[in-house]
Each structure stands twice: as structure tokens, then as C-alpha cells.
């Protein structure tokens, strides 16, 4: 939408210049300044103002998106850390169980405990 507003504003610039050249009057304050050129100037300024407001909204949205992305990265890092910790705990439990089984087998074979 911003690009479209900029494109239309540029077209209006050309139309304003063409109208000024046709009338031979370049001062909008002149009593005989073309009415169409005055209206086109108003429309062009409205488009530029709207494009500026949209750009500000876009910049704000990009900033919010950047913050959300950073927050997501933090959550993902915490999740990965938790997953790594859980995996280490599972490995430790599994190793303890294997050690217990080995100890039982060792003592069941008559070896001193």
C-alpha cells in the first residue's frame, strides 16, 4: 500500500507540473492557479501523509515482531536447556539401573558383594 501511495503521488507530481506548464502559472497562491493542480496537490499531500503514517505503523510492527522473535529465541533456549537436563537425568537413571542390574548379577554369580 505504501508503494502504491508513493506511485500515485509521483503520478500526481507529473500531472501538477503538466497543469502548471499548460497554465503558465507555478505559484499555488496565484489567483489564476489551475483548480485541478490545487486539488492534485491536496491529494498528493494526503497520500504522502498516509504513506508516512503507514511507514510508522510498519516500523512499529517490525519492532514488535523483532521483540517477539527475541522472546521466542529465549523460550526456545530455555526449552532446549530443560530438554538437555531431562535427557541427562534420564541417562543417569538408566545408568543407575544398569549398575544395579550388574551388581545383582555379579552378586548372584557368587562373587562377593
Backbone as XML, in Angstrom:
<?xml version="1.0"?>
<chain id="A" units="angstrom">
  <residue number="1" name="UNK">
    <atom name="N" x="0.827" y="-1.177" z="0.000"/>
    <atom name="CA" x="0.000" y="0.000" z="0.000"/>
    <atom name="C" x="0.883" y="1.257" z="0.000"/>
  </residue>
  <residue number="2" name="UNK">
    <atom name="N" x="1.960" y="1.179" z="0.759"/>
    <atom name="CA" x="2.881" y="2.321" z="0.820"/>
    <atom name="C" x="3.455" y="2.598" z="-0.565"/>
  </residue>
  <residue number="3" name="UNK">
    <atom name="N" x="3.886" y="1.540" z="-1.238"/>
    <atom name="CA" x="4.450" y="1.701" z="-2.583"/>
    <atom name="C" x="3.403" y="2.256" z="-3.541"/>
  </residue>
  <residue number="4" name="UNK">
    <atom name="N" x="2.172" y="1.791" z="-3.418"/>
    <atom name="CA" x="1.095" y="2.288" z="-4.283"/>
    <atom name="C" x="0.840" y="3.771" z="-4.027"/>
  </residue>
  <residue number="5" name="UNK">
    <atom name="N" x="0.820" y="4.173" z="-2.762"/>
    <atom name="CA" x="0.634" y="5.587" z="-2.439"/>
    <atom name="C" x="1.778" y="6.425" z="-3.010"/>
  </residue>
  <residue number="6" name="UNK">
    <atom name="N" x="3.007" y="5.927" z="-2.876"/>
    <atom name="CA" x="4.162" y="6.650" z="-3.427"/>
    <atom name="C" x="4.061" y="6.770" z="-4.951"/>
  </residue>
  <residue number="7" name="UNK">
    <atom name="N" x="3.617" y="5.687" z="-5.594"/>
    <atom name="CA" x="3.482" y="5.693" z="-7.060"/>
    <atom name="C" x="2.432" y="6.711" z="-7.490"/>
  </residue>
  <residue number="8" name="UNK">
    <atom name="N" x="1.282" y="6.719" z="-6.820"/>
    <atom name="CA" x="0.216" y="7.662" z="-7.167"/>
    <atom name="C" x="0.674" y="9.096" z="-6.906"/>
  </residue>
  <residue number="9" name="UNK">
    <atom name="N" x="1.395" y="9.322" z="-5.817"/>
    <atom name="CA" x="1.902" y="10.674" z="-5.504"/>
    <atom name="C" x="2.858" y="11.141" z="-6.594"/>
  </residue>
  <residue number="10" name="UNK">
    <atom name="N" x="3.675" y="10.238" z="-7.110"/>
    <atom name="CA" x="4.593" y="10.603" z="-8.202"/>
    <atom name="C" x="3.821" y="10.946" z="-9.471"/>
  </residue>
  <residue number="11" name="UNK">
    <atom name="N" x="2.772" y="10.185" z="-9.747"/>
    <atom name="CA" x="1.932" y="10.498" z="-10.904"/>
    <atom name="C" x="1.289" y="11.872" z="-10.739"/>
  </residue>
  <residue number="12" name="UNK">
    <atom name="N" x="0.824" y="12.154" z="-9.531"/>
    <atom name="CA" x="0.225" y="13.467" z="-9.275"/>
    <atom name="C" x="1.254" y="14.581" z="-9.436"/>
  </residue>
  <residue number="13" name="UNK">
    <atom name="N" x="2.507" y="14.339" z="-9.037"/>
    <atom name="CA" x="3.577" y="15.330" z="-9.253"/>
    <atom name="C" x="3.679" y="15.678" z="-10.744"/>
  </residue>
  <residue number="14" name="UNK">
    <atom name="N" x="3.686" y="14.629" z="-11.571"/>
    <atom name="CA" x="3.780" y="14.864" z="-13.023"/>
    <atom name="C" x="2.558" y="15.629" z="-13.544"/>
  </residue>
  <residue number="15" name="UNK">
    <atom name="N" x="1.388" y="15.237" z="-13.063"/>
    <atom name="CA" x="0.171" y="15.917" z="-13.513"/>
    <atom name="C" x="0.156" y="17.375" z="-13.073"/>
  </residue>
  <residue number="16" name="UNK">
    <atom name="N" x="0.622" y="17.641" z="-11.874"/>
    <atom name="CA" x="0.682" y="19.019" z="-11.368"/>
    <atom name="C" x="1.625" y="19.844" z="-12.235"/>
  </residue>
  <residue number="17" name="UNK">
    <atom name="N" x="2.796" y="19.305" z="-12.524"/>
    <atom name="CA" x="3.761" y="20.029" z="-13.370"/>
    <atom name="C" x="3.195" y="20.271" z="-14.765"/>
  </residue>
  <residue number="18" name="UNK">
    <atom name="N" x="2.522" y="19.269" z="-15.300"/>
    <atom name="CA" x="1.926" y="19.422" z="-16.631"/>
    <atom name="C" x="0.873" y="20.524" z="-16.610"/>
  </residue>
  <residue number="19" name="UNK">
    <atom name="N" x="0.038" y="20.531" z="-15.593"/>
    <atom name="CA" x="-1.017" y="21.540" z="-15.470"/>
    <atom name="C" x="-0.413" y="22.938" z="-15.272"/>
  </residue>
  <residue number="20" name="UNK">
    <atom name="N" x="0.660" y="23.027" z="-14.499"/>
    <atom name="CA" x="1.331" y="24.313" z="-14.290"/>
    <atom name="C" x="1.931" y="24.817" z="-15.601"/>
  </residue>
  <residue number="21" name="UNK">
    <atom name="N" x="2.552" y="23.909" z="-16.345"/>
    <atom name="CA" x="3.149" y="24.302" z="-17.633"/>
    <atom name="C" x="2.055" y="24.756" z="-18.599"/>
  </residue>
  <residue number="22" name="UNK">
    <atom name="N" x="0.945" y="24.008" z="-18.611"/>
    <atom name="CA" x="-0.146" y="24.363" z="-19.518"/>
    <atom name="C" x="-0.706" y="25.743" z="-19.191"/>
  </residue>
  <residue number="23" name="UNK">
    <atom name="N" x="-0.849" y="26.038" z="-17.874"/>
    <atom name="CA" x="-1.412" y="27.323" z="-17.462"/>
    <atom name="C" x="-0.355" y="28.424" z="-17.428"/>
  </residue>
  <residue number="24" name="UNK">
    <atom name="N" x="0.919" y="28.034" z="-17.351"/>
    <atom name="CA" x="1.975" y="29.031" z="-17.259"/>
    <atom name="C" x="2.068" y="29.664" z="-15.878"/>
  </residue>
  <residue number="25" name="UNK">
    <atom name="N" x="1.437" y="29.047" z="-14.901"/>
    <atom name="CA" x="1.443" y="29.584" z="-13.534"/>
    <atom name="C" x="1.948" y="28.479" z="-12.613"/>
  </residue>
  <residue number="26" name="UNK">
    <atom name="N" x="2.992" y="28.809" z="-11.828"/>
    <atom name="CA" x="3.615" y="27.819" z="-10.943"/>
    <atom name="C" x="3.397" y="28.116" z="-9.459"/>
  </residue>
  <residue number="27" name="UNK">
    <atom name="N" x="2.792" y="29.237" z="-9.149"/>
    <atom name="CA" x="2.562" y="29.641" z="-7.760"/>
    <atom name="C" x="1.143" y="29.284" z="-7.342"/>
  </residue>
  <residue number="28" name="UNK">
    <atom name="N" x="1.003" y="28.333" z="-6.410"/>
    <atom name="CA" x="-0.345" y="27.947" z="-5.982"/>
    <atom name="C" x="-1.138" y="29.091" z="-5.339"/>
  </residue>
  <residue number="29" name="UNK">
    <atom name="N" x="-0.456" y="30.130" z="-4.895"/>
    <atom name="CA" x="-1.141" y="31.264" z="-4.278"/>
    <atom name="C" x="-1.697" y="32.232" z="-5.329"/>
  </residue>
  <residue number="30" name="UNK">
    <atom name="N" x="-1.289" y="32.094" z="-6.572"/>
    <atom name="CA" x="-1.760" y="32.968" z="-7.655"/>
    <atom name="C" x="-3.257" y="32.755" z="-7.850"/>
  </residue>
  <residue number="31" name="UNK">
    <atom name="N" x="-3.979" y="33.864" z="-8.106"/>
    <atom name="CA" x="-5.436" y="33.781" z="-8.231"/>
    <atom name="C" x="-5.887" y="32.909" z="-9.405"/>
  </residue>
  <residue number="32" name="UNK">
    <atom name="N" x="-5.045" y="32.775" z="-10.418"/>
    <atom name="CA" x="-5.441" y="32.008" z="-11.602"/>
    <atom name="C" x="-4.798" y="30.611" z="-11.627"/>
  </residue>
  <residue number="33" name="UNK">
    <atom name="N" x="-4.244" y="30.200" z="-10.525"/>
    <atom name="CA" x="-3.617" y="28.868" z="-10.470"/>
    <atom name="C" x="-4.676" y="27.817" z="-10.771"/>
  </residue>
  <residue number="34" name="UNK">
    <atom name="N" x="-4.333" y="26.830" z="-11.581"/>
    <atom name="CA" x="-5.341" y="25.842" z="-12.004"/>
    <atom name="C" x="-5.970" y="25.090" z="-10.825"/>
  </residue>
  <residue number="35" name="UNK">
    <atom name="N" x="-7.267" y="24.981" z="-10.833"/>
    <atom name="CA" x="-8.021" y="24.311" z="-9.774"/>
    <atom name="C" x="-7.627" y="22.840" z="-9.675"/>
  </residue>
  <residue number="36" name="UNK">
    <atom name="N" x="-7.457" y="22.209" z="-10.842"/>
    <atom name="CA" x="-7.079" y="20.793" z="-10.826"/>
    <atom name="C" x="-5.729" y="20.603" z="-10.129"/>
  </residue>
  <residue number="37" name="UNK">
    <atom name="N" x="-4.784" y="21.516" z="-10.397"/>
    <atom name="CA" x="-3.462" y="21.415" z="-9.778"/>
    <atom name="C" x="-3.572" y="21.575" z="-8.258"/>
  </residue>
  <residue number="38" name="UNK">
    <atom name="N" x="-4.425" y="22.515" z="-7.805"/>
    <atom name="CA" x="-4.626" y="22.693" z="-6.358"/>
    <atom name="C" x="-5.186" y="21.407" z="-5.739"/>
  </residue>
  <residue number="39" name="UNK">
    <atom name="N" x="-6.179" y="20.831" z="-6.387"/>
    <atom name="CA" x="-6.787" y="19.604" z="-5.873"/>
    <atom name="C" x="-5.772" y="18.467" z="-5.877"/>
  </residue>
  <residue number="40" name="UNK">
    <atom name="N" x="-4.957" y="18.401" z="-6.939"/>
    <atom name="CA" x="-3.947" y="17.342" z="-7.038"/>
    <atom name="C" x="-2.887" y="17.500" z="-5.948"/>
  </residue>
  <residue number="41" name="UNK">
    <atom name="N" x="-2.527" y="18.738" z="-5.649"/>
    <atom name="CA" x="-1.555" y="18.988" z="-4.571"/>
    <atom name="C" x="-2.124" y="18.488" z="-3.246"/>
  </residue>
  <residue number="42" name="UNK">
    <atom name="N" x="-3.385" y="18.802" z="-2.991"/>
    <atom name="CA" x="-4.018" y="18.333" z="-1.758"/>
    <atom name="C" x="-4.052" y="16.814" z="-1.679"/>
  </residue>
  <residue number="43" name="UNK">
    <atom name="N" x="-4.417" y="16.187" z="-2.776"/>
    <atom name="CA" x="-4.478" y="14.721" z="-2.798"/>
    <atom name="C" x="-3.080" y="14.122" z="-2.611"/>
  </residue>
  <residue number="44" name="UNK">
    <atom name="N" x="-2.093" y="14.712" z="-3.301"/>
    <atom name="CA" x="-0.710" y="14.222" z="-3.185"/>
    <atom name="C" x="-0.217" y="14.324" z="-1.745"/>
  </residue>
  <residue number="45" name="UNK">
    <atom name="N" x="-0.503" y="15.432" z="-1.086"/>
    <atom name="CA" x="-0.082" y="15.608" z="0.300"/>
    <atom name="C" x="-0.790" y="14.614" z="1.218"/>
  </residue>
  <residue number="46" name="UNK">
    <atom name="N" x="-2.067" y="14.370" z="0.972"/>
    <atom name="CA" x="-2.795" y="13.366" z="1.763"/>
    <atom name="C" x="-2.180" y="11.983" z="1.573"/>
  </residue>
  <residue number="47" name="UNK">
    <atom name="N" x="-1.830" y="11.652" z="0.338"/>
    <atom name="CA" x="-1.205" y="10.360" z="0.066"/>
    <atom name="C" x="0.147" y="10.246" z="0.765"/>
  </residue>
  <residue number="48" name="UNK">
    <atom name="N" x="0.925" y="11.305" z="0.703"/>
    <atom name="CA" x="2.239" y="11.273" z="1.359"/>
    <atom name="C" x="2.101" y="11.163" z="2.877"/>
  </residue>
  <residue number="49" name="UNK">
    <atom name="N" x="1.127" y="11.874" z="3.425"/>
    <atom name="CA" x="0.887" y="11.796" z="4.868"/>
    <atom name="C" x="0.447" y="10.372" z="5.243"/>
  </residue>
  <residue number="50" name="UNK">
    <atom name="N" x="-0.468" y="9.813" z="4.450"/>
    <atom name="CA" x="-0.933" y="8.443" z="4.708"/>
    <atom name="C" x="0.209" y="7.443" z="4.586"/>
  </residue>
  <residue number="51" name="UNK">
    <atom name="N" x="1.052" y="7.620" z="3.570"/>
    <atom name="CA" x="2.201" y="6.726" z="3.394"/>
    <atom name="C" x="3.148" y="6.849" z="4.590"/>
  </residue>
  <residue number="52" name="UNK">
    <atom name="N" x="3.345" y="8.059" z="5.064"/>
    <atom name="CA" x="4.196" y="8.266" z="6.242"/>
    <atom name="C" x="3.636" y="7.586" z="7.475"/>
  </residue>
  <residue number="53" name="UNK">
    <atom name="N" x="2.323" y="7.688" z="7.655"/>
    <atom name="CA" x="1.685" y="7.027" z="8.795"/>
    <atom name="C" x="1.806" y="5.509" z="8.677"/>
  </residue>
  <residue number="54" name="UNK">
    <atom name="N" x="1.621" y="4.996" z="7.457"/>
    <atom name="CA" x="1.758" y="3.556" z="7.244"/>
    <atom name="C" x="3.195" y="3.098" z="7.491"/>
  </residue>
  <residue number="55" name="UNK">
    <atom name="N" x="4.153" y="3.918" z="7.077"/>
    <atom name="CA" x="5.557" y="3.567" z="7.323"/>
    <atom name="C" x="5.838" y="3.511" z="8.822"/>
  </residue>
  <residue number="56" name="UNK">
    <atom name="N" x="5.271" y="4.456" z="9.565"/>
    <atom name="CA" x="5.457" y="4.459" z="11.025"/>
    <atom name="C" x="4.822" y="3.207" z="11.635"/>
  </residue>
  <residue number="57" name="UNK">
    <atom name="N" x="3.625" y="2.849" z="11.162"/>
    <atom name="CA" x="2.967" y="1.638" z="11.655"/>
    <atom name="C" x="3.786" y="0.399" z="11.307"/>
  </residue>
  <residue number="58" name="UNK">
    <atom name="N" x="4.335" y="0.386" z="10.094"/>
    <atom name="CA" x="5.161" y="-0.742" z="9.677"/>
    <atom name="C" x="6.416" y="-0.842" z="10.544"/>
  </residue>
  <residue number="59" name="UNK">
    <atom name="N" x="7.048" y="0.280" z="10.812"/>
    <atom name="CA" x="8.233" y="0.276" z="11.671"/>
    <atom name="C" x="7.887" y="-0.234" z="13.073"/>
  </residue>
  <residue number="60" name="UNK">
    <atom name="N" x="6.737" y="0.211" z="13.596"/>
    <atom name="CA" x="6.294" y="-0.258" z="14.914"/>
    <atom name="C" x="6.053" y="-1.766" z="14.894"/>
  </residue>
  <residue number="61" name="UNK">
    <atom name="N" x="5.392" y="-2.228" z="13.842"/>
    <atom name="CA" x="5.105" y="-3.668" z="13.729"/>
    <atom name="C" x="6.393" y="-4.472" z="13.618"/>
  </residue>
  <residue number="62" name="UNK">
    <atom name="N" x="7.365" y="-3.948" z="12.873"/>
    <atom name="CA" x="8.652" y="-4.637" z="12.758"/>
    <atom name="C" x="9.356" y="-4.697" z="14.118"/>
  </residue>
  <residue number="63" name="UNK">
    <atom name="N" x="9.259" y="-3.620" z="14.877"/>
    <atom name="CA" x="9.884" y="-3.602" z="16.206"/>
    <atom name="C" x="9.220" y="-4.635" z="17.120"/>
  </residue>
  <residue number="64" name="UNK">
    <atom name="N" x="7.888" y="-4.697" z="17.091"/>
    <atom name="CA" x="7.163" y="-5.673" z="17.908"/>
    <atom name="C" x="7.524" y="-7.088" z="17.459"/>
  </residue>
  <residue number="65" name="UNK">
    <atom name="N" x="7.609" y="-7.289" z="16.149"/>
    <atom name="CA" x="7.984" y="-8.603" z="15.627"/>
    <atom name="C" x="9.394" y="-8.974" z="16.080"/>
  </residue>
  <residue number="66" name="UNK">
    <atom name="N" x="10.311" y="-8.025" z="16.035"/>
    <atom name="CA" x="11.677" y="-8.281" z="16.492"/>
    <atom name="C" x="11.714" y="-8.664" z="17.959"/>
  </residue>
  <residue number="67" name="UNK">
    <atom name="N" x="10.927" y="-7.961" z="18.777"/>
    <atom name="CA" x="10.871" y="-8.278" z="20.201"/>
    <atom name="C" x="10.281" y="-9.672" z="20.420"/>
  </residue>
  <residue number="68" name="UNK">
    <atom name="N" x="9.230" y="-9.987" z="19.665"/>
    <atom name="CA" x="8.603" y="-11.306" z="19.787"/>
    <atom name="C" x="9.579" y="-12.403" z="19.362"/>
  </residue>
  <residue number="69" name="UNK">
    <atom name="N" x="10.349" y="-12.134" z="18.321"/>
    <atom name="CA" x="11.336" y="-13.106" z="17.854"/>
    <atom name="C" x="12.398" y="-13.335" z="18.922"/>
  </residue>
  <residue number="70" name="UNK">
    <atom name="N" x="12.874" y="-12.266" z="19.542"/>
    <atom name="CA" x="13.866" y="-12.391" z="20.609"/>
    <atom name="C" x="13.289" y="-13.187" z="21.782"/>
  </residue>
  <residue number="71" name="UNK">
    <atom name="N" x="12.044" y="-12.918" z="22.126"/>
    <atom name="CA" x="11.388" y="-13.647" z="23.211"/>
    <atom name="C" x="11.263" y="-15.128" z="22.852"/>
  </residue>
  <residue number="72" name="UNK">
    <atom name="N" x="10.917" y="-15.408" z="21.603"/>
    <atom name="CA" x="10.813" y="-16.792" z="21.151"/>
    <atom name="C" x="12.162" y="-17.494" z="21.243"/>
  </residue>
  <residue number="73" name="UNK">
    <atom name="N" x="13.230" y="-16.791" z="20.851"/>
    <atom name="CA" x="14.564" y="-17.388" z="20.950"/>
    <atom name="C" x="14.898" y="-17.727" z="22.402"/>
  </residue>
  <residue number="74" name="UNK">
    <atom name="N" x="14.531" y="-16.842" z="23.328"/>
    <atom name="CA" x="14.792" y="-17.102" z="24.743"/>
    <atom name="C" x="14.026" y="-18.334" z="25.213"/>
  </residue>
  <residue number="75" name="UNK">
    <atom name="N" x="12.763" y="-18.415" z="24.825"/>
    <atom name="CA" x="11.940" y="-19.560" z="25.229"/>
    <atom name="C" x="12.497" y="-20.844" z="24.636"/>
  </residue>
  <residue number="76" name="UNK">
    <atom name="N" x="12.901" y="-20.801" z="23.372"/>
    <atom name="CA" x="13.480" y="-21.986" z="22.733"/>
    <atom name="C" x="14.761" y="-22.414" z="23.430"/>
  </residue>
  <residue number="77" name="UNK">
    <atom name="N" x="15.594" y="-21.440" z="23.821"/>
    <atom name="CA" x="16.832" y="-21.767" z="24.517"/>
    <atom name="C" x="16.531" y="-22.405" z="25.876"/>
  </residue>
  <residue number="78" name="UNK">
    <atom name="N" x="15.552" y="-21.860" z="26.594"/>
    <atom name="CA" x="15.171" y="-22.435" z="27.887"/>
    <atom name="C" x="14.605" y="-23.837" z="27.701"/>
  </residue>
  <residue number="79" name="UNK">
    <atom name="N" x="13.810" y="-24.020" z="26.672"/>
    <atom name="CA" x="13.235" y="-25.333" z="26.384"/>
    <atom name="C" x="14.336" y="-26.337" z="26.054"/>
  </residue>
  <residue number="80" name="UNK">
    <atom name="N" x="15.293" y="-25.896" z="25.259"/>
    <atom name="CA" x="16.410" y="-26.781" z="24.901"/>
    <atom name="C" x="17.230" y="-27.137" z="26.148"/>
  </residue>
  <residue number="81" name="UNK">
    <atom name="N" x="17.454" y="-26.149" z="27.004"/>
    <atom name="CA" x="18.194" y="-26.401" z="28.240"/>
    <atom name="C" x="17.451" y="-27.414" z="29.116"/>
  </residue>
  <residue number="82" name="UNK">
    <atom name="N" x="16.124" y="-27.226" z="29.231"/>
    <atom name="CA" x="15.315" y="-28.158" z="30.017"/>
    <atom name="C" x="15.355" y="-29.559" z="29.409"/>
  </residue>
  <residue number="83" name="UNK">
    <atom name="N" x="15.275" y="-29.626" z="28.099"/>
    <atom name="CA" x="15.310" y="-30.921" z="27.410"/>
    <atom name="C" x="16.665" y="-31.608" z="27.634"/>
  </residue>
  <residue number="84" name="UNK">
    <atom name="N" x="17.736" y="-30.843" z="27.566"/>
    <atom name="CA" x="19.074" y="-31.393" z="27.791"/>
    <atom name="C" x="19.199" y="-31.904" z="29.224"/>
  </residue>
  <residue number="85" name="UNK">
    <atom name="N" x="18.676" y="-31.126" z="30.182"/>
    <atom name="CA" x="18.720" y="-31.535" z="31.579"/>
    <atom name="C" x="17.907" y="-32.819" z="31.787"/>
  </residue>
  <residue number="86" name="UNK">
    <atom name="N" x="16.708" y="-32.879" z="31.205"/>
    <atom name="CA" x="15.872" y="-34.077" z="31.323"/>
    <atom name="C" x="16.561" y="-35.288" z="30.719"/>
  </residue>
  <residue number="87" name="UNK">
    <atom name="N" x="17.215" y="-35.091" z="29.580"/>
    <atom name="CA" x="17.918" y="-36.196" z="28.929"/>
    <atom name="C" x="19.069" y="-36.683" z="29.812"/>
  </residue>
  <residue number="88" name="UNK">
    <atom name="N" x="19.790" y="-35.745" z="30.421"/>
    <atom name="CA" x="20.894" y="-36.119" z="31.312"/>
    <atom name="C" x="20.361" y="-36.872" z="32.526"/>
  </residue>
  <residue number="89" name="UNK">
    <atom name="N" x="19.233" y="-36.424" z="33.066"/>
    <atom name="CA" x="18.632" y="-37.121" z="34.208"/>
    <atom name="C" x="18.180" y="-38.525" z="33.801"/>
  </residue>
  <residue number="90" name="UNK">
    <atom name="N" x="17.572" y="-38.652" z="32.623"/>
    <atom name="CA" x="17.153" y="-39.972" z="32.121"/>
    <atom name="C" x="18.369" y="-40.885" z="31.948"/>
  </residue>
  <residue number="91" name="UNK">
    <atom name="N" x="19.445" y="-40.338" z="31.376"/>
    <atom name="CA" x="20.667" y="-41.127" z="31.187"/>
    <atom name="C" x="21.245" y="-41.567" z="32.533"/>
  </residue>
  <residue number="92" name="UNK">
    <atom name="N" x="21.211" y="-40.672" z="33.512"/>
    <atom name="CA" x="21.736" y="-41.012" z="34.836"/>
    <atom name="C" x="20.885" y="-42.108" z="35.483"/>
  </residue>
  <residue number="93" name="UNK">
    <atom name="N" x="19.547" y="-41.993" z="35.369"/>
    <atom name="CA" x="18.666" y="-43.037" z="35.911"/>
    <atom name="C" x="18.913" y="-44.372" z="35.210"/>
  </residue>
  <residue number="94" name="UNK">
    <atom name="N" x="19.051" y="-44.323" z="33.893"/>
    <atom name="CA" x="19.294" y="-45.548" z="33.134"/>
    <atom name="C" x="20.627" y="-46.181" z="33.539"/>
  </residue>
  <residue number="95" name="UNK">
    <atom name="N" x="21.636" y="-45.331" z="33.701"/>
    <atom name="CA" x="22.943" y="-45.845" z="34.111"/>
    <atom name="C" x="22.870" y="-46.439" z="35.514"/>
  </residue>
  <residue number="96" name="UNK">
    <atom name="N" x="22.147" y="-45.794" z="36.413"/>
    <atom name="CA" x="21.992" y="-46.312" z="37.774"/>
    <atom name="C" x="21.286" y="-47.664" z="37.744"/>
  </residue>
  <residue number="97" name="UNK">
    <atom name="N" x="20.262" y="-47.787" z="36.899"/>
    <atom name="CA" x="19.552" y="-49.057" z="36.774"/>
    <atom name="C" x="20.472" y="-50.139" z="36.218"/>
  </residue>
  <residue number="98" name="UNK">
    <atom name="N" x="21.263" y="-49.802" z="35.203"/>
    <atom name="CA" x="22.214" y="-50.766" z="34.645"/>
    <atom name="C" x="23.254" y="-51.167" z="35.688"/>
  </residue>
  <residue number="99" name="UNK">
    <atom name="N" x="23.714" y="-50.200" z="36.466"/>
    <atom name="CA" x="24.682" y="-50.508" z="37.535"/>
    <atom name="C" x="24.050" y="-51.435" z="38.573"/>
  </residue>
  <residue number="100" name="UNK">
    <atom name="N" x="22.797" y="-51.192" z="38.915"/>
    <atom name="CA" x="22.098" y="-52.028" z="39.883"/>
    <atom name="C" x="21.951" y="-53.458" z="39.349"/>
  </residue>
  <residue number="101" name="UNK">
    <atom name="N" x="21.571" y="-53.581" z="38.059"/>
    <atom name="CA" x="21.423" y="-54.904" z="37.446"/>
    <atom name="C" x="22.763" y="-55.627" z="37.419"/>
  </residue>
  <residue number="102" name="UNK">
    <atom name="N" x="23.814" y="-54.911" z="37.055"/>
    <atom name="CA" x="25.148" y="-55.516" z="37.011"/>
    <atom name="C" x="25.572" y="-55.973" z="38.403"/>
  </residue>
  <residue number="103" name="UNK">
    <atom name="N" x="25.272" y="-55.184" z="39.402"/>
    <atom name="CA" x="25.628" y="-55.545" z="40.777"/>
    <atom name="C" x="24.862" y="-56.780" z="41.215"/>
  </residue>
  <residue number="104" name="UNK">
    <atom name="N" x="23.573" y="-56.863" z="40.831"/>
    <atom name="CA" x="22.772" y="-58.033" z="41.181"/>
    <atom name="C" x="23.326" y="-59.288" z="40.502"/>
  </residue>
  <residue number="105" name="UNK">
    <atom name="N" x="23.689" y="-59.169" z="39.242"/>
    <atom name="CA" x="24.244" y="-60.321" z="38.506"/>
    <atom name="C" x="25.587" y="-60.754" z="39.095"/>
  </residue>
  <residue number="106" name="UNK">
    <atom name="N" x="26.352" y="-59.745" z="39.430"/>
    <atom name="CA" x="27.665" y="-60.035" z="39.992"/>
    <atom name="C" x="27.526" y="-60.784" z="41.318"/>
  </residue>
  <residue number="107" name="UNK">
    <atom name="N" x="26.594" y="-60.311" z="42.165"/>
    <atom name="CA" x="26.395" y="-60.959" z="43.457"/>
    <atom name="C" x="25.655" y="-62.280" z="43.317"/>
  </residue>
  <residue number="108" name="UNK">
    <atom name="N" x="24.838" y="-62.451" z="42.289"/>
    <atom name="CA" x="24.113" y="-63.703" z="42.065"/>
    <atom name="C" x="25.047" y="-64.809" z="41.592"/>
  </residue>
  <residue number="109" name="UNK">
    <atom name="N" x="26.151" y="-64.466" z="40.990"/>
    <atom name="CA" x="27.115" y="-65.449" z="40.488"/>
    <atom name="C" x="28.059" y="-65.906" z="41.588"/>
  </residue>
  <residue number="110" name="UNK">
    <atom name="N" x="27.797" y="-65.516" z="42.768"/>
    <atom name="CA" x="28.586" y="-65.984" z="43.884"/>
    <atom name="C" x="29.794" y="-65.124" z="44.185"/>
  </residue>
  <residue number="111" name="UNK">
    <atom name="N" x="29.915" y="-64.102" z="43.471"/>
    <atom name="CA" x="31.066" y="-63.235" z="43.752"/>
    <atom name="C" x="30.742" y="-62.417" z="44.987"/>
  </residue>
  <residue number="112" name="UNK">
    <atom name="N" x="31.726" y="-62.065" z="45.730"/>
    <atom name="CA" x="31.466" y="-61.269" z="46.923"/>
    <atom name="C" x="30.934" y="-59.888" z="46.535"/>
  </residue>
  <residue number="113" name="UNK">
    <atom name="N" x="30.006" y="-59.390" z="47.316"/>
    <atom name="CA" x="29.391" y="-58.118" z="47.011"/>
    <atom name="C" x="30.125" y="-56.958" z="47.602"/>
  </residue>
</chain>
